[in-house]
């Protein structure tokens, strides 16, 4: 059977098609700059057309959805009620869920009779204990508004855990690992006996590690200061935190490949800050896990930058620690979930 996977971003649409049960990759294409100035592709509907997929040959479709909240904590068959819930969760993921919905709605229009599955970035972290996912805010804010740590990149961390278990020659339920998904977006995850027990991203994907354009962890009072002292609107502050910060904010560049070629102080500082933050999370997770089988590097930076991997591991506490470099495949993990859920 053939399973198509759609990963829709705000201005991109990536598609992979796999043949199951062999898990053979048959097709892979990504369309970027959708709706941007100068682009020939104005919408996700046009992008899907441009992919040139023959839906008569497809048996199932899987979709990446960033936020499932507390209502959708596992992969589900998509129906009108699921779509309604994903729309309700836009308030928790305003930069991501709308794009994911566009991919779903366009695919349902093109292939209304094909079973379609939503796989959530947050689902893998549904195993977080309450002491890990609650913030020290008034408890009523959790009860009434759902303000808590959700965690993201779940499909990646889930895939990495399974692949790490294979490399370690252990059952998934036996492994304790720290997974590092390092790209323009970045997150860390503490996985104990195959289950997520802590992760760096929180209520939104903004929390945690230093990223390409996102701040990662900051003092929350900074937001209020920017609004009060500099008269920034909430939307302007959101833009600063998500689009103008991180590596870009420190050295004016968010492409690590370009930063590593530079020899100026700002470039070095950006790398040092990023590496230090990663090491802090590793140290915290080692304490939580007590016994760590391996540290897993993945994502565009984690997989391809030996310089960053070496810098992260250059610490007396980490000497001799086993490291694995695993190419993540979120689309294959989504296809796996489709195959499992549909019982095919």
Number of C-alpha atoms within 10 A of each C-alpha: 14 21 26 27 27 25 22 27 24 18 17 19 25 19 20 19 25 22 17 15 11 8 15 12 14 12 13 14 12 15 17 17 18 21 17 12 9 9 11 12 21 15 19 25 18 14 24 21 14 12 16 8 14 10 16 8 11 18 16 23 27 33 27 26 29 33 30 27 26 14 11 19 19 18 23 18 15 18 13 8 9 17 15 10 14 25 16 14 20 19 12 21 20 13 16 17 25 21 22 23 21 18 26 26 16 18 21 17 10 15 17 11 11 15 18 25 27 30 30 25 27 24 26 25 28 21 15 20 12 11 10 15 21 18 16 9 10 9 14 10 12 15 10 8 10 16 21 22 26 31 31 28 24 26 27 24 32 24 21 28 28 18 18 27 20 12 11 16 11 12 13 19 14 15 23 25 29 29 29 29 27 24 18 18 21 28 29 26 29 28 28 24 16 19 23 26 23 27 29 23 23 24 20 19 25 24 21 23 29 28 23 26 25 28 23 25 15 13 7 8 9 11 16 15 12 16 15 11 8 9 12 16 12 13 9 12 18 15 14 19 19 18 15 20 22 27 27 21 18 20 18 16 20 21 15 21 12 10 20 16 9 12 9 11 9 16 21 15 14 23 20 15 16 19 20 15 18 22 20 13 21 22 13 13 23 19 11 15 18 10 13 19 18 18 21 25 25 24 22 17 22 23 21 17 18 12 11 20 17 11 15 19 19 13 10 7 11 16 9 8 12 13 18 19 19 20 19 22 15 21 26 23 23 29 28 18 20 27 20 11 14 13 7 11
